[in-house]
Amino acid sequence: MTGDQPQAWSRRRLWALLAGLCVVGVALLVGLGFAIRTAVVHATGTNTPAVATRPIDGRVDRDALLAEPMLQVAPADALGGAPAVEPAPALTVPNSTRTGPARVVTGFPRTPAGAVGQLAAIEQTVLSEMDVARAGEVHRAWVVPGAVPVDQWPLVRHVQSFLGSAGMTGRLEAGARVTVDPVAAQVKGTDGPDGVVACVLVDVRALVRVESRMAYGYCEAMAWREGRWMVTSPRPAAVAPSTWPGTELAARAGWRTWHVAGE
C-alpha cells in the first residue's frame, strides 16, 4: 500500500501472504523447535517416497519417524493441479461430539482416525481465526506441558506470519476472512494405542480484499491424555507435502481423501 489508498494485491503478493501459512521451521512433532523457513525453502524438487503407515516401538523410533522425510513438492503444487483419474482411497474420520477446552471441538475416539480428527479441529480453529491471543489459548489447552513452547509452535508462527504479511496487528481485521477445510489425511505411524503421528491436508482460502487459495499439509504427534488427544513432544517432524487435493501427486504423497463418518 502507498499513502492511505488501498491497492489491489498482485498474485505474487497474495502468494507471499499465503506462504506465511507454510512457514514451518522444523515443523514440530506435535509442536517442534523452530528455525523459520518457508515452503519454498523445503521444495527441493527431490521426490523422497512418502512414509507408509506402520506400527513403531519406543520413543526413539517414534522420533525418528517424525523426522523421516516425506515427499518433497514445489510451491506451485499447493496452488493447483489436474485431478487424478482415480481418486485416492478414503480415510474415514469420526465426528466430534462436544466442545472442549479453548472452544475446540473434541470427543474423538481413542483411535488413529480420532487423533487425525482432533488435529484437524485444532488446526482449523487456529488458522481460521487468525488471532494471536486465541492461538495462545489453544496452545495452553491442547499442547501438553513440556512440549513445544507457544512462541515456537508452528501454528502460532503461521498466524504471526499471515497477519504480518497482511499488515494486521494481533488478529484479522474487518472484511478479511480465512476458511480452513480438511480435504485429506494420513497416519504416518502409531506407537501403541496412545500415540499417533497424524497428518492433515487442508484447503486454505484467504480473503484480504481479493481471494486466494492454497493447500497446506501439516503433521503433529498426538497422544491420548486426560481422555482426549493432545499434541506432544518438542522434537521436529518432517515437513508434510502441501499438494493440491485430489491430484495424482497428492495420492503419491500418501494423502487419503477426507471422509466424515456418516456422510
Buried (B, 14 or more C-beta within 10 A) or exposed (E): EEEEEEEEBEEEBBBBBBBBBBBBBBBBBBBBBBEEBBBEEBBEEEEBEBBEBEEBEEEEEBBEBBBBBBBBBBBEBBBEBEEBEEEBEEBBBBEBEEEBBBEBBBBBBEBBBBBBBBBBBBBBBBBBBBBBEBBBBBBEBBBBEEBBBBEBBBBBBBBBBBBEBBEBEEBBEEEBEBBBEBBBBBBBBBBEEBBBBBBBBBBBBBBBEEEBBBBBBBBBBBBBBEEBBBBBBBBBBBBBBBBBBBBBBBBBBBBBBBBEEEE
